[in-house]
């Protein structure tokens, strides 16, 4: 993508939802090698990742935004804390938006029709 004419390689970001949210976090964990300037995870899988993180404070390492519902039953408090601790330890530039009472899949309008109480559209 960075080689495509008209694309500013310093303005490439990755976003992901659910498992894709975990994937963009893993990409961000590659630090300056990720080739992106930002990673955004929506109701993604949160943990301390299986990929060893480098020092994510490098200016070319991506900024990270995590959007998470605190009523998401798929993410334990321990896994969320592990993710936060890893980001701190690696000196990542990160923010986490925690939405109170919000369940998994909150960005998908189809979740309003899902009878499974683990999911919700907010």
Phi and psi in degrees as GROMACS dihedral restraints (atoms count N, CA, C in turn):
[ dihedral_restraints ]
;  ai    aj    ak    al  type     phi  dphi    fc
    3     4     5     6     1   -62.4    20    10
    4     5     6     7     1   -24.1    20    10
    6     7     8     9     1   -86.5    20    10
    7     8     9    10     1    -6.5    20    10
    9    10    11    12     1   -73.2    20    10
   10    11    12    13     1   133.0    20    10
   12    13    14    15     1   -57.8    20    10
   13    14    15    16     1   133.5    20    10
   15    16    17    18     1    91.0    20    10
   16    17    18    19     1    -9.1    20    10
   18    19    20    21     1   -90.9    20    10
   19    20    21    22     1   127.4    20    10
   21    22    23    24     1   -85.7    20    10
   22    23    24    25     1   109.1    20    10
   24    25    26    27     1   -62.9    20    10
   25    26    27    28     1   -16.2    20    10
   27    28    29    30     1   -87.3    20    10
   28    29    30    31     1     0.8    20    10
   30    31    32    33     1  -125.0    20    10
   31    32    33    34     1    31.4    20    10
   33    34    35    36     1   -96.0    20    10
   34    35    36    37     1   131.1    20    10
   36    37    38    39     1  -127.9    20    10
   37    38    39    40     1   162.9    20    10
   39    40    41    42     1  -127.0    20    10
   40    41    42    43     1   136.0    20    10
   42    43    44    45     1  -126.0    20    10
   43    44    45    46     1   151.7    20    10
   45    46    47    48     1  -153.2    20    10
   46    47    48    49     1   153.5    20    10
   48    49    50    51     1  -120.9    20    10
   49    50    51    52     1   135.4    20    10
   51    52    53    54     1    58.2    20    10
   52    53    54    55     1  -118.5    20    10
   54    55    56    57     1   -61.2    20    10
   55    56    57    58     1   -35.6    20    10
   57    58    59    60     1   -62.8    20    10
   58    59    60    61     1   -30.7    20    10
   60    61    62    63     1   -64.7    20    10
   61    62    63    64     1   -39.1    20    10
   63    64    65    66     1   -65.5    20    10
   64    65    66    67     1   -39.9    20    10
   66    67    68    69     1   -62.3    20    10
   67    68    69    70     1   -43.3    20    10
   69    70    71    72     1   -70.1    20    10
   70    71    72    73     1   -30.2    20    10
   72    73    74    75     1   -66.5    20    10
   73    74    75    76     1   -40.4    20    10
   75    76    77    78     1   -62.9    20    10
   76    77    78    79     1   -39.4    20    10
   78    79    80    81     1   -62.3    20    10
   79    80    81    82     1   -45.1    20    10
   81    82    83    84     1   -62.0    20    10
   82    83    84    85     1   -32.5    20    10
   84    85    86    87     1   -63.5    20    10
   85    86    87    88     1   -16.1    20    10
   87    88    89    90     1   -75.5    20    10
   88    89    90    91     1    -5.2    20    10
   90    91    92    93     1    64.4    20    10
   91    92    93    94     1  -135.7    20    10
   93    94    95    96     1   -66.0    20    10
   94    95    96    97     1   -15.7    20    10
   96    97    98    99     1   -79.4    20    10
   97    98    99   100     1    -9.9    20    10
   99   100   101   102     1   -66.4    20    10
  100   101   102   103     1   -30.2    20    10
  102   103   104   105     1    77.6    20    10
  103   104   105   106     1    16.3    20    10
  105   106   107   108     1  -128.9    20    10
  106   107   108   109     1   158.5    20    10
  108   109   110   111     1   -99.9    20    10
  109   110   111   112     1   -16.1    20    10
  111   112   113   114     1  -152.9    20    10
  112   113   114   115     1   151.4    20    10
  114   115   116   117     1  -133.9    20    10
  115   116   117   118     1   131.3    20    10
  117   118   119   120     1  -124.5    20    10
  118   119   120   121     1   125.8    20    10
  120   121   122   123     1  -111.9    20    10
  121   122   123   124     1   121.6    20    10
  123   124   125   126     1  -107.0    20    10
  124   125   126   127     1   124.3    20    10
  126   127   128   129     1    37.3    20    10
  127   128   129   130     1    46.0    20    10
  129   130   131   132     1   -83.5    20    10
  130   131   132   133     1   168.1    20    10
  132   133   134   135     1   -74.6    20    10
  133   134   135   136     1   122.8    20    10
  135   136   137   138     1  -108.8    20    10
  136   137   138   139     1   130.1    20    10
  138   139   140   141     1  -166.8    20    10
  139   140   141   142     1  -167.8    20    10
  141   142   143   144     1   -92.7    20    10
  142   143   144   145     1    11.4    20    10
  144   145   146   147     1    69.1    20    10
  145   146   147   148     1   151.4    20    10
  147   148   149   150     1   -93.2    20    10
  148   149   150   151     1    -3.8    20    10
  150   151   152   153     1  -102.1    20    10
  151   152   153   154     1   126.9    20    10
  153   154   155   156     1   -64.5    20    10
  154   155   156   157     1   128.4    20    10
  156   157   158   159     1   -88.6    20    10
  157   158   159   160     1   143.3    20    10
  159   160   161   162     1   -91.2    20    10
  160   161   162   163     1  -175.7    20    10
  162   163   164   165     1   -67.5    20    10
  163   164   165   166     1   108.6    20    10
  165   166   167   168     1   -86.3    20    10
  166   167   168   169     1    12.5    20    10
  168   169   170   171     1   -85.9    20    10
  169   170   171   172     1    -7.7    20    10
  171   172   173   174     1   -56.2    20    10
  172   173   174   175     1   139.6    20    10
  174   175   176   177     1   -57.4    20    10
  175   176   177   178     1   -25.7    20    10
  177   178   179   180     1   -89.9    20    10
  178   179   180   181     1    -4.0    20    10
  180   181   182   183     1   -74.4    20    10
  181   182   183   184     1   145.6    20    10
  183   184   185   186     1   -70.3    20    10
  184   185   186   187     1   147.3    20    10
  186   187   188   189     1   -75.5    20    10
  187   188   189   190     1   150.7    20    10
  189   190   191   192     1  -124.5    20    10
  190   191   192   193     1   131.9    20    10
  192   193   194   195     1  -123.6    20    10
  193   194   195   196     1   125.8    20    10
  195   196   197   198     1  -115.0    20    10
  196   197   198   199     1   124.0    20    10
  198   199   200   201     1  -110.5    20    10
  199   200   201   202     1   115.6    20    10
  201   202   203   204     1  -136.2    20    10
  202   203   204   205     1   136.5    20    10
  204   205   206   207     1   -91.0    20    10
  205   206   207   208     1   129.5    20    10
  207   208   209   210     1   -74.0    20    10
  208   209   210   211     1    -8.0    20    10
  210   211   212   213     1  -101.7    20    10
  211   212   213   214     1    18.1    20    10
  213   214   215   216     1   -76.0    20    10
  214   215   216   217     1   109.7    20    10
  216   217   218   219     1   -72.9    20    10
  217   218   219   220     1    -7.8    20    10
  219   220   221   222     1   -85.8    20    10
  220   221   222   223     1   -11.4    20    10
  222   223   224   225     1  -119.1    20    10
  223   224   225   226     1   113.8    20    10
  225   226   227   228     1   -77.0    20    10
  226   227   228   229     1   159.4    20    10
  228   229   230   231     1   -60.2    20    10
  229   230   231   232     1   -34.8    20    10
  231   232   233   234     1   -67.7    20    10
  232   233   234   235     1   -41.3    20    10
  234   235   236   237     1   -67.7    20    10
  235   236   237   238     1   -40.6    20    10
  237   238   239   240     1   -61.7    20    10
  238   239   240   241     1   -44.4    20    10
  240   241   242   243     1   -62.8    20    10
  241   242   243   244     1   -37.7    20    10
  243   244   245   246     1   -64.4    20    10
  244   245   246   247     1   -41.4    20    10
  246   247   248   249     1   -62.5    20    10
  247   248   249   250     1   -47.3    20    10
  249   250   251   252     1   -60.6    20    10
  250   251   252   253     1   -44.2    20    10
  252   253   254   255     1   -62.9    20    10
  253   254   255   256     1   -41.7    20    10
  255   256   257   258     1   -62.0    20    10
  256   257   258   259     1   -44.3    20    10
  258   259   260   261     1   -62.2    20    10
  259   260   261   262     1   -39.5    20    10
  261   262   263   264     1   -65.2    20    10
  262   263   264   265     1   -48.5    20    10
  264   265   266   267     1   -59.6    20    10
  265   266   267   268     1   -36.7    20    10
  267   268   269   270     1   -87.7    20    10
  268   269   270   271     1     2.9    20    10
  270   271   272   273     1    60.5    20    10
  271   272   273   274     1    35.9    20    10
  273   274   275   276     1   -68.2    20    10
  274   275   276   277     1   154.7    20    10
  276   277   278   279     1   -95.9    20    10
  277   278   279   280     1   103.4    20    10
  279   280   281   282     1  -142.5    20    10
  280   281   282   283     1   156.0    20    10
  282   283   284   285     1  -137.7    20    10
  283   284   285   286     1   148.4    20    10
  285   286   287   288     1  -129.4    20    10
  286   287   288   289     1   124.4    20    10
  288   289   290   291     1   -99.4    20    10
  289   290   291   292     1   111.0    20    10
  291   292   293   294     1  -104.9    20    10
  292   293   294   295     1   120.0    20    10
  294   295   296   297     1  -100.0    20    10
  295   296   297   298     1   117.6    20    10
  297   298   299   300     1   -67.2    20    10
  298   299   300   301     1   132.2    20    10
  300   301   302   303     1    73.2    20    10
  301   302   303   304     1    11.7    20    10
  303   304   305   306     1  -100.0    20    10
  304   305   306   307     1   134.3    20    10
  306   307   308   309     1   -96.8    20    10
  307   308   309   310     1  -179.7    20    10
  309   310   311   312     1   -66.7    20    10
  310   311   312   313     1   142.5    20    10
  312   313   314   315     1    82.3    20    10
  313   314   315   316     1    19.1    20    10
  315   316   317   318     1   -61.4    20    10
  316   317   318   319     1   -13.9    20    10
  318   319   320   321     1   -91.0    20    10
  319   320   321   322     1    -8.6    20    10
  321   322   323   324     1  -100.4    20    10
  322   323   324   325     1   111.1    20    10
  324   325   326   327     1   -56.7    20    10
  325   326   327   328     1   -27.3    20    10
  327   328   329   330     1   -64.3    20    10
  328   329   330   331     1   -20.7    20    10
  330   331   332   333     1   -66.6    20    10
  331   332   333   334     1   -19.9    20    10
  333   334   335   336     1   -63.9    20    10
  334   335   336   337     1   -21.6    20    10
  336   337   338   339     1   -97.9    20    10
  337   338   339   340     1    -5.6    20    10
  339   340   341   342     1   -81.1    20    10
  340   341   342   343     1   120.2    20    10
  342   343   344   345     1   -75.6    20    10
  343   344   345   346     1   -10.6    20    10
  345   346   347   348     1   -69.0    20    10
  346   347   348   349     1   121.0    20    10
  348   349   350   351     1   -67.9    20    10
  349   350   351   352     1    -9.8    20    10
  351   352   353   354     1   -73.3    20    10
  352   353   354   355     1   -19.7    20    10
  354   355   356   357     1  -110.9    20    10
  355   356   357   358     1   153.0    20    10
  357   358   359   360     1  -165.9    20    10
  358   359   360   361     1   152.2    20    10
  360   361   362   363     1  -107.2    20    10
  361   362   363   364     1   124.4    20    10
